[in-house]
Amino acid sequence: MQNLNNLTVMVTRPKPQGEILSDQIRAAGGRVVYFPTIEIKPPEDLAMFKQQIEQLNQYDWVIFISPQAVYQSAPTIKKCWPQFPAGVKVAALGGGTADALRQATIPVDASPVDDWSSEGLLEEEAFQQLAHKKVALICGESGREFLAATLTVRGAQLTNMIAYQRCLPKVDVSEYVHLLKAHEIDIILCTSGEILYNLKILLEAAWTDLKNVSIVVISERMQMLAKQLEFETILLAKNASHVAMLSILKDFACQKKK
């Protein structure tokens, strides 16, 4: 059903999820300005990552912190482990990550249903007591400090396996600055704190107009950050799923039409 009423949405999520979300917005009757504010690159120490994956069978739990963690690690995992090591349980930080794991034929043993965040995963029964448990976080080079710290406090022997690095893209932003100054962007979707920071850095030339555009975030923590960065209208989606994003866009489009 097309009910976004030609709403113009800036999508900031990196590929491939950003492109998939953009297609779904178009199918629902919206217009998309695709502006990924994070560039994904291989980890600085790729040899170390491969060595860690070779030792995956030594862990009790492997936690994938995002779909991107799955996309960037799955080829190496498949090469080292054509059959995922038996006895190693897998957790996904949310439904999108769980879907990416299943598509990569990696089994999923735990994933929060609604709260796709560090807090949501930490509420799972399996992660309450972790004494003597070896836990691997497959992640980017920074972020998820709260998750790592809490797992350690609960007794986990934790290893960060850095599968990728997130970088500020080097792009010509003149087109996006023009659209903002012309008030052609109705709403902006952001799914991480780093995306928010990078958005402000990249579009500083149009900051006065940018901060007046309604912005969608996916957690209370991001909501607080957006306030600190001085964005004025902040909408909170249920989680980072495309369903949740489309739902909030449809509500926004209805309000805008009135």
N, C-alpha and C positions, 0 to 999 in steps of 0.2 A: 504494500500500500504506500502510495506516495503522499506524504503529509508533512514534509519539511518546508513546503511553500517557498521554494527557492532561497531558503536560508543559506547564507554564505558562511562556511565553516573553515577555519584554519586548523589543519591537522598537523601536529608537531611531532608525532611519533615516528621513529625510524622505520626503515624497511625491515621485513616485509609487512609487519602488522599495520603500519601507517597506510600502506597502499591498499591493503584489504579493507581497512576501515573506510578509506576514501571511496572505494567502490560501493560499499554498503550505503554510505551517505548519499551518493549520486542516485543509487537505485531507489532511495526513499524520497527523492525529489529535492535534495539539497545541492548546493554548489560547493565545490571544494577548492581551497587554496592549500596546496600541499607544501609544507615548509618544515621538513625534519630538522630539529635543532640539535640532534646528536648524530655523530658519525661513528659507526662501529668499525673497529680495526682489530687485527689479531693481537694477542698479548705480547708484551715486550719480550718475555721469556717463554717462547713457544716450546722449547725443549723441556723446560721444567714442567710445563703443563702436561706434555705427553708422558713424561716420566711418572707424574702423579696418577694419570689415568691408568697406566699400566699396573698400578698398585691398588686399583679400585676395590679389588676383592678383599682387601684388609679392613674395610670399613663396615660398621653396623648400619649407618644411614648415609645416604647421599641426598643433599637438598639442592634443588635447582631453583634459583631465586627469580627467574623470569623466563619468558619464551626465548628471549635472545640468548640466555645461557644455554638453552637446549639447542638452538640453531647453531651456535658457535662450537659446541662440544660434541654433538652427536656424531659427526663424521669420525672424530678421533676415537670416541668410545666404540663405535662399530668396528673400526679397524683393529683395535686392541681386544675387543670382547664381542665377537660375532654373536655369542649368546651372553646376555647380561649376567654378571656373576651371581650365582645362586647364594642366597643368604644375605645379600645386601639389599636393604630396603630403600625405597626411593620416595622422597617427598617433593611436592610442588608447592610454591608459594601461593598459587591461585589457580583458578580454572583454566585460564589461558595457557599457563605453563603446563598444567596437566594434559591439556589437549595436544600441545606441541610434543610432549613426551610420548603420548600414545601414537601420534603420527610417526614418530621415530621408532616405534615398537619397543619402547622402554617402559617397563611396568611402573605403575604408580600405586604406592601403598598408603599415602596420606596427603590430603590437600584440603585446606579450609573451603567450605562451601560458599559462604557469602563475603567474609572479611578477607579479601585478597591482600594481606599485609603481613609484616613480621609478627604483629600482635596476633593476627588470626591463626597463623601457623603455631605460634607458641602456646595457644590455647588447646591445641590437639593433645589428647591424652598421652600419646607416644613421646612427647617432648617435655613432660613434666619432670621426670627423673632420668638423668642421663649419666649417672656415675659409671665410670669405666667404659662408656660407649665412645667409639671412634666415629666422628661425624665429619663429613666433607661438605663444604659449601662450594658449589660450582657457580661462579659469579663473575662480575666485572672487576676491574682493578680497584674500585672504591665503592663505598656505599654499604648499606645493611650492617652498619656498626652495631646498632641496637640488637639486631638478631644475633650476631656473632657474640656480643658481650653476654647476652642472656643465656645462650646455649652453654657458654663457658661457665657461668655462675651455677648453672644447673648440673655441672659435672662433666660435660662433654669434653673429650680430647679433640679439639677442633682443628681442621686444616682448610685453609682457603685455597681453592683451585681456580686460578685466574684464567678464564677462558677467552676474555676479550678486554679491550679497553674502549672507553667512550670518550670521544674527542669533540671539541667545538668545530663545527664544519667551517671550511673556508669557502664562502659563497658570496655572490653579488646579491645584496639585499635590497637594491634600489626598487625593484618591482614591489616588494612587500611593504617597504616604507611608503611608496606611493599609494598603495591600496589602503593603508591605515590612515594616512593623512586625508584621503578622499572619503573616509568613513565607509569603506566598502566591505569591511569584515564585521559580521554580526556577532560571532562567538568563536572562542579559541579553545581547543581541547588539549589538555596537558596531563600526562600520566606519570610524571616523576618530578621530584624537586630539581634535579639537574636540568630537565627540560625547561622548567620555569626560569632558572638562573640564566640558561643559555638564550632563552627567548628575549629576556631583558637586555643581555649583552649585545646580541646580534641586531636588535631593533632599537637600540638606544637613540638613534636619530629621529625616531617617531615615538619616543617614550610618552609624551603628553597624550597622544592619541591611543597608544597601545594600552595604557593603564585604565582607560575608560571603556575598553571592550570587555564584555562579559567573558569570564574565563571559567572553564570546568576543570576541577581537580578530583582526585580519587580517594583522598583520605583526609582525616582531620589534621594530621601532621602537615600535609601539603596545604591545607586551608590556612593554617597558621603562618606557613612560610609565605604564601601569596599575600597575606595581609602585611607581613613584614616588608615585602617588596613593594607594597603600596598599590597593588591591584585593587580596584574599587568595587567591582561586582564579581563575587566568587560563588560559583555553584558547585555543590558537592554531589558527585555521582556515587552510586552504590558501591561500585568497584571498577576495575579497569577493563571489564568485558565490553565487547562491542555492543552487546544487548543493552547494557547499562548506559553506554554513551548515546546510543540512538534514542533511548527512552528520555533522557534529559534534553536532548535536542528537540524531540517532538513536543515536549512540554514547553520549551522555550519558544518554539515556532508558534505554538497556539497562543501563548501570551503576547507575542509580538504582533500577531494578526489582529488581536483585540485592540 
